[in-house]
Structure formats: structure tokens, C-alpha cells
């Protein structure tokens, strides 16, 4: 049979029909995937459909909640009005930069922001619900559709301010951006042949990886309970769950968060084992999130985290209900899709490279010991990649919304987050708060003249987040982080001491509470049973007393006078467990508003005031506060003079914290009255020029003491002058002080002092104060107490010749003449003896300084407790290295050796080469005296040796190391060296002369960074234009108060 010949045109048509058949067959096979075998690459068409549906479901919930809450939160008359916020942004930055700073679709409203209303916010939320509902029903969408949803979300996030600053808000935006990259640009049909890009699948898995691994690392590096597997014990305290399951659940948590995320990074290969390992990793994450949904209260966050986990499952994992129907698409359309595939591949790899570049700081953050997490979201981290990727996307969106700027403005705006914006939180590299809080002026920054304020800067310190307005409207000094870290650690230690005293029944509050409870229980028992015997009633009262002392003490009440930004108060509320209430006072209304805003930003509640101006609830009677209220500290912000606030309060404060700008002298009298019995008084003094003697007459007028202007001892002298002033104020109210920790650091003093009431011990104050007689030529000094306690040994009890010093007996047994003291009725008080009028070493005349505090300035048990607290939680203390070195030196100081000697100052006086500190200290040890370093001067030593012994050592040193040029005859240095040496001096090196810190290579004196010092005081002129501020021109009293505050 002869073959049939066909024309060339017919042959081409047959080949075309065959190609179309092959295309349709391949389309059908793609829509009906089977389990991959070795050599077959997995497909993700059904997976994309599931991810799109799931993401849109979360969008529907998010926009639905926004439609319900926007009016109350950010509406025209809401708590943080979006309209007012956009007005301030536009006034400050101007157009078109404001569109780039706050990219939101609300700018497109004609006449915005003046014409913006609640209906526009509602319309935006409803539009989001509608647009998200379409793919939820269809199971497919294109990139443009999903990017529009992300733009709507970002629009609300930008104007939501504090209410939209949580981690899950930015995580939803970032997830939405990545999901949009899974879809084709325009084709929204379920039958699209577009293959989900592998780069986007990797990006989704990388998002889940850093979220879970970051959460696990934070736990492992943080509280020790995660390492010793006891974290769940508190959670199960009231549930009958065996203890073995407590540790098991913590172990499972570590496996899922630290181990399983590594399975997500397995490449998409053709091998079945790799596919199954990735599925196992995704299944563990989904199961973990479902467990949290069933047992926790942050289900929205967990549902959101499931989305990237779905990228671990290929098409064979999903039932046919999720399958994408095949479609007999015409051949020209498929040809066009093949032509566009190359362009899309280039686009996908470009995005992947961009994500990889932004992930460099993320990886650096994960492996860093100071790994930073997003504070409002305790479980999930929003790291640098999230912030910068969102800023970049929003920059492009903002430029298009404004229809101005183009590519140039996009690049210019994007450069800002990479430099200034991401560094606004100096304590937390790699994190920025989403929304407007990091780059928008606050409400209180706008004055009566409507001059726009510069953008506030967000600062993260410890667990607190605050906004610091630029332009110095609210005082903030980064260098004071040392002060705040030390204060947090000290309050934690004081809280433990207070609790121990409560359980032991030794504190006045415990005695008062237990006596009241015992008497009340006894009286009730007698009322209910009149014939009850007295012993039985007393037994009932004793049981009640024991129950009160066994219970936890009431939470601490704290007042921070002149709180400025409120950063310290917020840290107390969030980082000191036993704090219940904090009163934060500020004289200027705008500063008080800033404190309230910062407290809300950090998640600290504000207790609303009563109609009479006093706070509601447990602050009226702190002893009635329950254990539950103890765990939720609140801040009561008051616009008032702190002295009036301290005195007008109806209950004493357990902690009074004074940190004024300058001298604390005007506030000490109110402070010693406001602190409770056995309470803690914290005082900062930054007027070091006054306390160190540069303005001696000012020091006398403020502190009642004359300073010694000697560089070698001026800083410890300043501490003792301040303690003398506090002790004098306290004595007027029958109160005495006990310094717990007093240090000179950087450019200020910081003192932690316990104050207790004792009329008998007040009489001993004169013995704790001394005048200092110091040589006018050398550094020799002599201390003479203001008063003495004498033992009456003679019949007449009069003359000093027959009186015996009772100071040693008092130190061992108690107060002289006080109840229970060893010398009850046998002691008398006398004035102190005058010091020498001439220097015993040089014959020069002496000068008088003081009086100063001559007792211990540290309680060594308390110092060790604070040092242990810093070590226990070192990762949360930014100033750990500085404070660790400081307290290590303080711990080694001699407590009973006031002031110190500086061998370098002595060598300068003699014009000789100074001995090393170890050599000088060895000589003192060989002479039989104790010696230590001092924190206030790295070149000085403390010793109980007399001044004559220290100069004998220098004479012996000069004898071994002669000076080159002899001193003129009859000069002070000549007379010093000519004096007979009475002490046998040996410079044999002794191990006792070397400090333990030096033996352990502990850095004792850490160098401060550059530009680390005092800052200019906050400007109050702009603030006083507020109508609520008092007029200093009309009110002289207001003028005096303003002057004292400044």
C-alpha cells in the first residue's frame, strides 16, 4: 500500500495538536500530584492554595477586629487619634516627606488628614475583610491582590501607634508579603500553571526558623529555670500533674524550639528522605502551635505562626479537596507564560538575594550573647530583617501613595531605616518598633504655639521601652544606665531582706501586722465564745500571728520624685518582683504625660486617680495588698511638687528614690519623713563641684558641712558630707540612718540608705559625725567626733579625767542609756575633743572641714547580695561590667577606715618616685595594719594605720630611693623627711597586699565610653506654655518651686 502524502501545512498542524495534547497532559498531571519518589522533585501547587487560604483567614480576623476597635482606639475621638497623629506628622515633616515617613492609604483621602474621619478607618478595615474573603473562598489569588491586602494592613499599622506596635502585627505584614510572592503577578485563576518559587518557600521556612530558634535561645540564655527544667512548676502548682511531666514539657519545648527548626533548612531535593525530614520539622511546629492554642491565651499569634510551617508540606500531603482543578488553557496563553517564566525567575532570585542580605544582622543577633527580642511579643521576635524589609516595602508603597518622589525618594527614605532609625534603640541593636512610635512626634510635644517637635527616639533599657522627645523636652541621660541598673539590683536585694525580716517578725511592719492580727483574732474568739479561757484565746491569737508572718509581706510601695521620662519607674515595675505601686511625680504636665505614655508603651498599667486626687485601691493601705496584686505593679503618675507628694501621701513609702538634676538638698527633709520605718532611701547627687569643695560656701549652705578641697579624698568626702546631711534631717524626726551602699561613680553619688525610727539611737548621731583637721601643706588628716559617749566611773561623774570612753561598749551592746543597752543609765553624752592645731608631721597649721559621717558607708552583706544579683541576671544589666568591677572593689574596702591615703599625692609632695600600690600595701601589712583599695580613687588605699605610720613608710621609701634635688631648708617637705622615723618598715612583698579581684583578673575600674557624662537639663520653657502650668509671673510661690526644680 502506498503511503499517503501530506502537505507541509498539514504536518505543522499535526505537530501543533500533539504539543497541545502534551501540554494538557502535563497540566493534568500537575493538578493531581502523587507522593514523590527518588528522582521526582516535589510540587507545591496545592500547598500554595492552602497557604493562601490560611493567610486570608487570618487577614479576615485581623481586619474584623480592627473594624470593631478602630473607632475607640485610633478614631477621631479615640485614645490615640490617627487624625491628630497624621496632622502632627505632616506639620513636622511636610509634604511629600510625610508620605514616606508614614506610608498609609489614608493619605489618599481628599483633604487628608483634615478631612479624615472614623468612616474612613472603618472603610479601610471592611475593604480588608472583603478582599481577604475572596481568596479564602476561591483558594487562589495573584500577587497584586495580596500586596494590596498587605498595604491595607500596613496602612492601619502605621497610624495605630502603640496599639499596633506588637510583634504579631508586623509578623502578619511580613508573612503577607512573602505569601504574595508565591503567586503569579496577574493570573488569579485556580488553574494557573505558575510554579511556586522555591526561593519564596525557603523565605517562609527561614521566617519560621528565626522565630522559633530566637524564642528558644532567649529562654535558654535567660532564666536558669529553663536550664534546670523547672519552668513549668509554677504553671502546674494548682494542677494534679506529676512532677516528671513538668520537666518533660520543658524538654519538649527545647526540642521544638532549638532542635526542630534546623529541619526546616533542608534543601528542596529529589530525595524522599529530605522531603520526609522537612515534613517532620513542619509537623512538629504545627503540633506545637496547636498545643499552645489549646492551652494558652495568645492564639492569634500561634495561628499566624502556623502559616510559614505549611511550606514544609508538598502537594502529596494534602487531600483532593485542596487540589487545583485542571483547565484546558489555550496554547498561546501557555506560550506567553513560558516567555514570562524567565523574567519571574530573575525577579524571585533578586528578592531572595535581598532577603539574604537583610538576614546578615539577624544571624548576628541570634548568635550574640545580647540577643534582642521584641519586648511586647514575649514569644516571637521581630528582628532586623522584618523591620528593614517592611520599611523597604513601605517606602515604595508610600511613594506610590503620594504620587511623588519616585525612585529617588524611595532610595533616600530606605537609607534612613538602615542608619538612623534602626539605631534609635541604642540598647537593642537590630530591632525597631513597627508603626509610628519610632518616628513620629508625640502629643505632648506640641506646644501652645503649635511649633512641631522633632521626632522622639525610642530607647530600650532592661525590660522598659520609652520615647524620648528630641529637643530636650524630657530629661534623659544614657550614661545613667549605671545608676538605673544598680538601683534595680539594689531594690531586688532590699525586697529579699524585707521579706526575710517579715518572716522572722523583726521588722516594724511585721510586728505591727502580727500584733493587730493576733489581737483581732483573740477578740473575735472571745466575742463568739464568752466562756473561752484566756489561754485558749491567746493561743488562737498566736496561731493567727504565725499565719500572718508565714504569708508573704505586702508589696512594696515606691515613689520616684522627679521621674523625668519614667524609665526608672517602669524598670522597677517590670524588673523588681515585689514592687506593688509606684508613684512617679513630675512638676511639668508634659513630662507627666510622657511618663504615662511610656508606661503604656512598656505594658505597665496606670492606676486611675480618685475624685479627691488620691489613687484608688491598695495604695491607701499597702499592708492589705494581696499576693496577686503584688505581681502586677502599677504606676500612679502625678503632676505635683514631689515634696508635697511625699508629705501629703496617707501612708509611708517603702522606697523613696530621689534623683534630681543637681542637688538633692531641697528634698531631703521631705524624703526622710516619707520613707517607712526600716524603709529604703535612694539618693543621687550630681552637684559634685559643690560637694568636692569647688564652691565651699555653697556646700555649707546646702548641706551644713564645709568640704576639704583635696583632690585625693574629695569623692569619699562628698559621700560622707551627703550622709551627714541626711542623718541631720532624719534626727529631727527621731530617725537614724544605716548606709547600705554608697558609691561615687562617673559624675555623681548614689546612696542606698535604710531609715528607722529610734529616739534612743538618735542621741548617738553626734558620735557618728566628725570634724576633719587636715594639714594645710600635706595630706595628713585627723578626725575628731562631734560628740562622745562617756561612762560615769567617778562618784561625782563630772570630770573628763575620771570618765571612760564608752564607744566600744556601745558598738558591742547597744545605745547608751537606751532600753536594753549595756550601759542603761550609766552613760552620759559630752562634746568631742578638739583636733590638733598644727600638723604633727610638718608643723604647718591645720584647717577644719566637716562635719562628715565617720561611720561605715557600706553594709558588706548587702553589697555581696547586690553583686550576686548582678551576676545572677547579668544579661539584663547593660552596665554589668562597670558595676561588677565597682562592687568588687567596694566589697574589699575596710568598713571602719574613714577616708584614705593616696601614695601618689604623698610622693608628689615629697617630689619622689611613688611606690607601687602593692609595695605600699605590703609595707602596711608588714607593720601589722589592715589595708584595702577604695572605689573612689584607684591610686589610694584605705588603712587603719595612723597618719604617722603612712608617712614613716614614705620616709623609708625615700631613704631607699633618694630624691635628686634636696628640698629647701624649713620647707614642709624638708621638715617631713627630717622627722624621726618611729615605725620599722619592711617592703617585703605580701600576698595579702594584693586584692582578690586582682588575683582573679577582675577588671575593677572600667573605662567609660566617649562623651559619657552629665547632660544639659531639660528645657521647661516650652512646657510652661501649657495652660495647666502655673504662671511664675503671677504666682511667686510657683516661681520658687520652678527655680528649685531647675
PyMOL commands that set and color helices and strands:
alter all, ss='L'
color gray80, all
select helices_A, chain A and resi 8-31+45-74+82-93+97-101+105-108+118-138+143-164+167-180+198-221+224-226+243-265+272-295+299-312+315-317+320-322+331-358+360-367+384-402+406-418+421-423+443-445+478-504+508-528+534-550+567-575+589-601+617-620+622-624+627-630+642-648+665-674+688-691+696-703+714-731+759-762+765-768+800-802+807-813+860-872+874-876+880-892+903-910+917-926+947-960+972-978+991-993+996-999+1023-1025+1036-1045
alter helices_A, ss='H'
color red, helices_A
select strands_A, chain A and resi 457-461+464-468+556-561+579-586+605-606+634-639+653-659+675-685+735-745+748-757+769-775+781-785+787-792+803-805+827-831+846-853+901-902+931-933+940-943
alter strands_A, ss='S'
color yellow, strands_A
deselect
rebuild
show_as cartoon
